[in-house]
């Protein structure tokens, strides 16, 4: 069973930075595309960024240049570096994993990021 555990969230002032982490356990020999999604209050969950098993990266257009996704395969850990944070970045951020080749999908429990002065 695959488990995803996020960490690194919290309260940050506008213009500040945070780095989220997501540690994956279980079925570690498989290949995974890994990503981040977020859900703000009263809104639908939206795509933030993804890094495929081969290292290819994809970003929501509105976040390019501020957010950077990366992974450490040796540690089975996914990261999201968030810079120049804005109040509208406030949301619960979810880690996502899609296992190749069966495309089974897994979610973390989510972690709160609040951008406020």
N, C-alpha and C positions, 0 to 999 in steps of 0.2 A: 504494500500500500504506500502510495506516494504522499508525503506530507510536506507542506510549505509553511515556513514560519517567518513572518516579516518582523523587522526591527528597525529602529532608527527614526521613527516618527516623533512628533512633538509640536511644541509651539515655537514659532520663529517670527521675527519681525520682517516686515516687507523689505525686500532687497537682500535678505539673508539667504543662507544655503542650508541644505540638509542632504544627507545621503541615506537612502533606504537600502536595507539588505533583505535578502530572502534566501534562507537556507533550505535546501531540498534534501529530504531523506527518503530512503526506500527506493528500490528498483534503480539504483544509481548507475547500472551498466547500460541502461537504455539511453537513447539520444532524445534530447528535448529542445523544443523551441520554448523560450522563456519570455515572459512579458509582464508589463505593469498596466493596470487599469485603475481608474479612480471613479468615485461616486460622491458628488457633492449633495448636500441636503436638498431634497425635492427634485433631484435630477436623475437621469438614467446613468448607468455605469458607462464610462467612455474609455476608449483606447488611449493609452499614453505612449508606450514604446514596446518594441519587441526586439529580441536578439535570437536569431535562429541557431540551430545546432552547429551550423558551419560558420557562425560569427557575423552573418549579415544582420544589419540593423535597420529598423523601421521606426519612424516617429510620427506622431500626430503633427500635422503641419503647423498648428498653432504653438507647438512646444519646441520646435527645432531651434537650436542655438542656446536654449536655456537648460534643457534636460539632456543627460547623457546616460545611456544604458550600457552596462558591461557585465561580464560574467567571469568567474574564476572556476573553471571546470574541475580543478584539483580539489577545491573546497566545496563543490556543488552549491555555489552561492551566486546569486544574482544581485546586481546593484543598480540603483538609480541615483545619480548625482543631480540634484536640483539646485540651480543657481538663480539669482535675481527673482526670488519668489515674490508672488503677488497675492493679495487677499483672495483672488479668484482661484488660486491653486489649492485653497482649503478644501479638503475632501478626505474620505477614507480611501487609502491606496491599497490595491489588491495585487498580490503576486499570482501569476498564472503560468502553468506549465502544460505544454502539449507534447505528449510522448509520440515519437516516431517508432514504427510506421503506422501504429493503429490509431493515432490521433485522439487517444483518450486525453481528456482535459481535467486539470486539477486546479484548485484555488486555495490560496491562503485565507486566513481568517480576517485579514484586513488590518490596517494600522492608520491611526488618525494623524493627519498633518493639518495644522492650523497656522495660517499666516495672518498675524494681527499685531498691531502696535498697542 
